[in-house]
Amino acid sequence: MKMIKAEWKNLLQNKVLLISFIAILVIPILYASFFLKSVWDPYQETSHLPVAVVNEDQSITFQGQKVDVGDQLTAQLKKNHNLDWDFVSADEANKGMKDLKYYLVVKIPKDFSANAITLIDEKPKKMNLTYETNGSLNFIAEEIGEIGIREVESQVNNQVTEAYGDALVKVADKIGSGMKQAANGADQIDQGTQKLGAGNTEITDNLDKLASSTVTFSGGMNQLQNGLVTYTNGVSELDTGANKLYSGSSQLENGINELYGNIPALENGTSELQSGLTQLSAGSAKLENGLQELQQNLDAPSAKQKIKELQSGMNQFEQGLNLLNSKVNNPAIDTLENKIKSFSPVLNRIEGNLSDLETALSPSGQQQYLDQMTAQVNSTSLTPAEKQTLINNITQIFNQQVSDHQALLTDMRADINLVLNDLEDIPKGLAAVQQLQGGVSELATNFPQIKNGTNQLAGSLNTISSAVGTSGNQNTLLGGATALNAGINQAAGGVNELNAKVPVLAAGVGKLDAGSKQLNSGTAQLVAGTNKLNTNSPELLSGANKLATGSDELESGSAKLAAGSQTLGQGITKLESGSDELATKLDAAATSFNDLNVNKDNIEMLASPVKLDSKPYSVVKNYGQALAPYVMSLALYVGCLVLNFVFPIRKVSMLEQTSTAWWASKVSIGLFAAIAMAIIQVSVMLLLGLQVDNIFEFYLTALVTVLAYMAIIMFLAMAFDNPGRFAAMILLIIQLAGAGGTFPIQLTNSFFEAIHPFLPMTYSIYAFREAITGGIGTSLFTQSLTILFIIFIVFNVLLWFAMRILQKKHLDGISQLDNNQELQGLEK
């Protein structure tokens, strides 16, 4: 006890040492307060951290709306005060980085908005937001800047996601409505497929009937084709006969023209003959009245001349009559008549075939065939739409074949009618020719009698002339005159009859001439028509062949259609099953879509689906509160270390005292200094505004911590003198790295993780954290204080042993800190 008083007395009397001692007591609070205050809450001051923003984005137009993400981002940053945003050009930003004006430069590229709308493109492009930092200027500032830029990135992501979310929601609404409609449509499809499946068998049966009907139709087309072959053969035969008829009619026309040319000569001859006969009759009448007068008359040259002229005219008439008779009785006329008669059956047969063809291909015939096909199709169990499709296909095939022949048939009918009309006019000309043949034949029959009478007249005149020359022949002359008169009368009758027939003959020949011309014209038209018919016959046959081929194709197609309907039936069964499942799934999907509640909150949820709900196990309000356990532990250790550098730990205040008394005197100083440093530090930190969770634990932790530190350092300084103090400094350095005061110990290397449990500061920090912010737990807090207290006891015991050994070796009072020990003299 005496040595303790002496130790304190020496301290109080040594003003330099006392001032040093007092100054050492505030070293921990000076260290802790200045450091902690400088970094008390730096994240609350980030609004003063200068950051440059360069906006080079170019706005674009998308779906009629302007997209300017860069301008929107800068507008948001102007309202953001987390950092000191400075909106400058690229050159100003670069210059600011060189001049150390900015800690961070954010660049919004020119394609920022353009890339924002590529989300649904095949190859979307990222919205690159570049930033440039200068960690050398201050690493923490760089970290703070990166935190700020990540916040900006998050805002942009949310903004873009929200915009696309709004678009997706609108699309989802349309999809939901569309799926509901699709579900209804699928139900209708299901019902329709059921009906379709039920009627498919009947369709197949009826298609088989249709195939059979097309076989019948194909047979009819073959019959039509055969009839057309017969027709075209008849047309060819007609064309040959028409050419022959045209040739004969030309010859007939030439003969009639020649006959008609001789008619005037015949008329003149008969007129002269009639005139002579009249004179002769008058002469014969006078002959009876008197021979003298007869003689005169007989000798008259005019009578003889008339007789000669009559005989000459009779000869010419005979030649003309013979020529006429040969022309009108020409065998070509009979041949022509026979040909015309043979044409009639052929033309009638052609007209009949053509009429049948016209009837078959007429609108009524077409409609009758289509009605039959329609009735057969309608008898099936196809749906109305399917029936109509089948009917349309049949109608299209039929119309395609029929339409190709309509114009051809019309032309053929016109040609046939023209030929028939011409043939009707030809018999009229033949009748005139036949009438002429009768007149000529009658004239040829009577003409020899007329000619004989004329010759007799000439002979009688000669006889009379001779007889009159002699008187004995008067009786004979009178008889001859009588005979002559009779012959003259007979000749006059014949001439009169001939003269009456000549006009008839002229009229007949005229009609014959007109008829022959008409016949020639008609036969020419007939030849042209038959040639045209003959020319068009191959085209008609080709069309018939195409029609027959089409009917065969229709037959083949209908058979394939019947086979396909069976395959269709199998597909309908699968379709029915699939449509029912489709309707169920679509209805469920539509219900799910319609159950979606989409509004602004949902869109915000899509943009930011995660909300950080912070439920802290312990609350650390600021950076100063977080670093306080580490800094306060460090400050107390530094205070204890400085004290053992300044205070003469090995000096004794009284000689001839026990080692225990020596130990007690030094420990009293150390305990007082340690307790004072702890109380001062804790109290001042509370005054500075440090908020703690448990004040009692706060003070208790500081006291136990400083006592442990003081025991360790006093032991090292006492036992090893200056090397011990150096070891205490090395321990400080090791604890700075291995105690886990700043970063989690797991972030350091394995060496520091290994020594971490053996460092006193480790437990001091744990205890301070529990006292200030909680969260460590009572168990670890108690464990930490227990370990620190054990350290305090152990190193105090070691200190006592060390001082005992020093005293036995007479090393007590001897220290390498000579200058310090000179401050306090030994008591004498």
Summary of the structure (lengths in Angstrom):
residues: 828
radius of gyration: 75.6
end to end distance: 18.7
largest distance: 254.6
contacts: 2641
relative contact order: 0.10
helix: 82%
strand: 3%
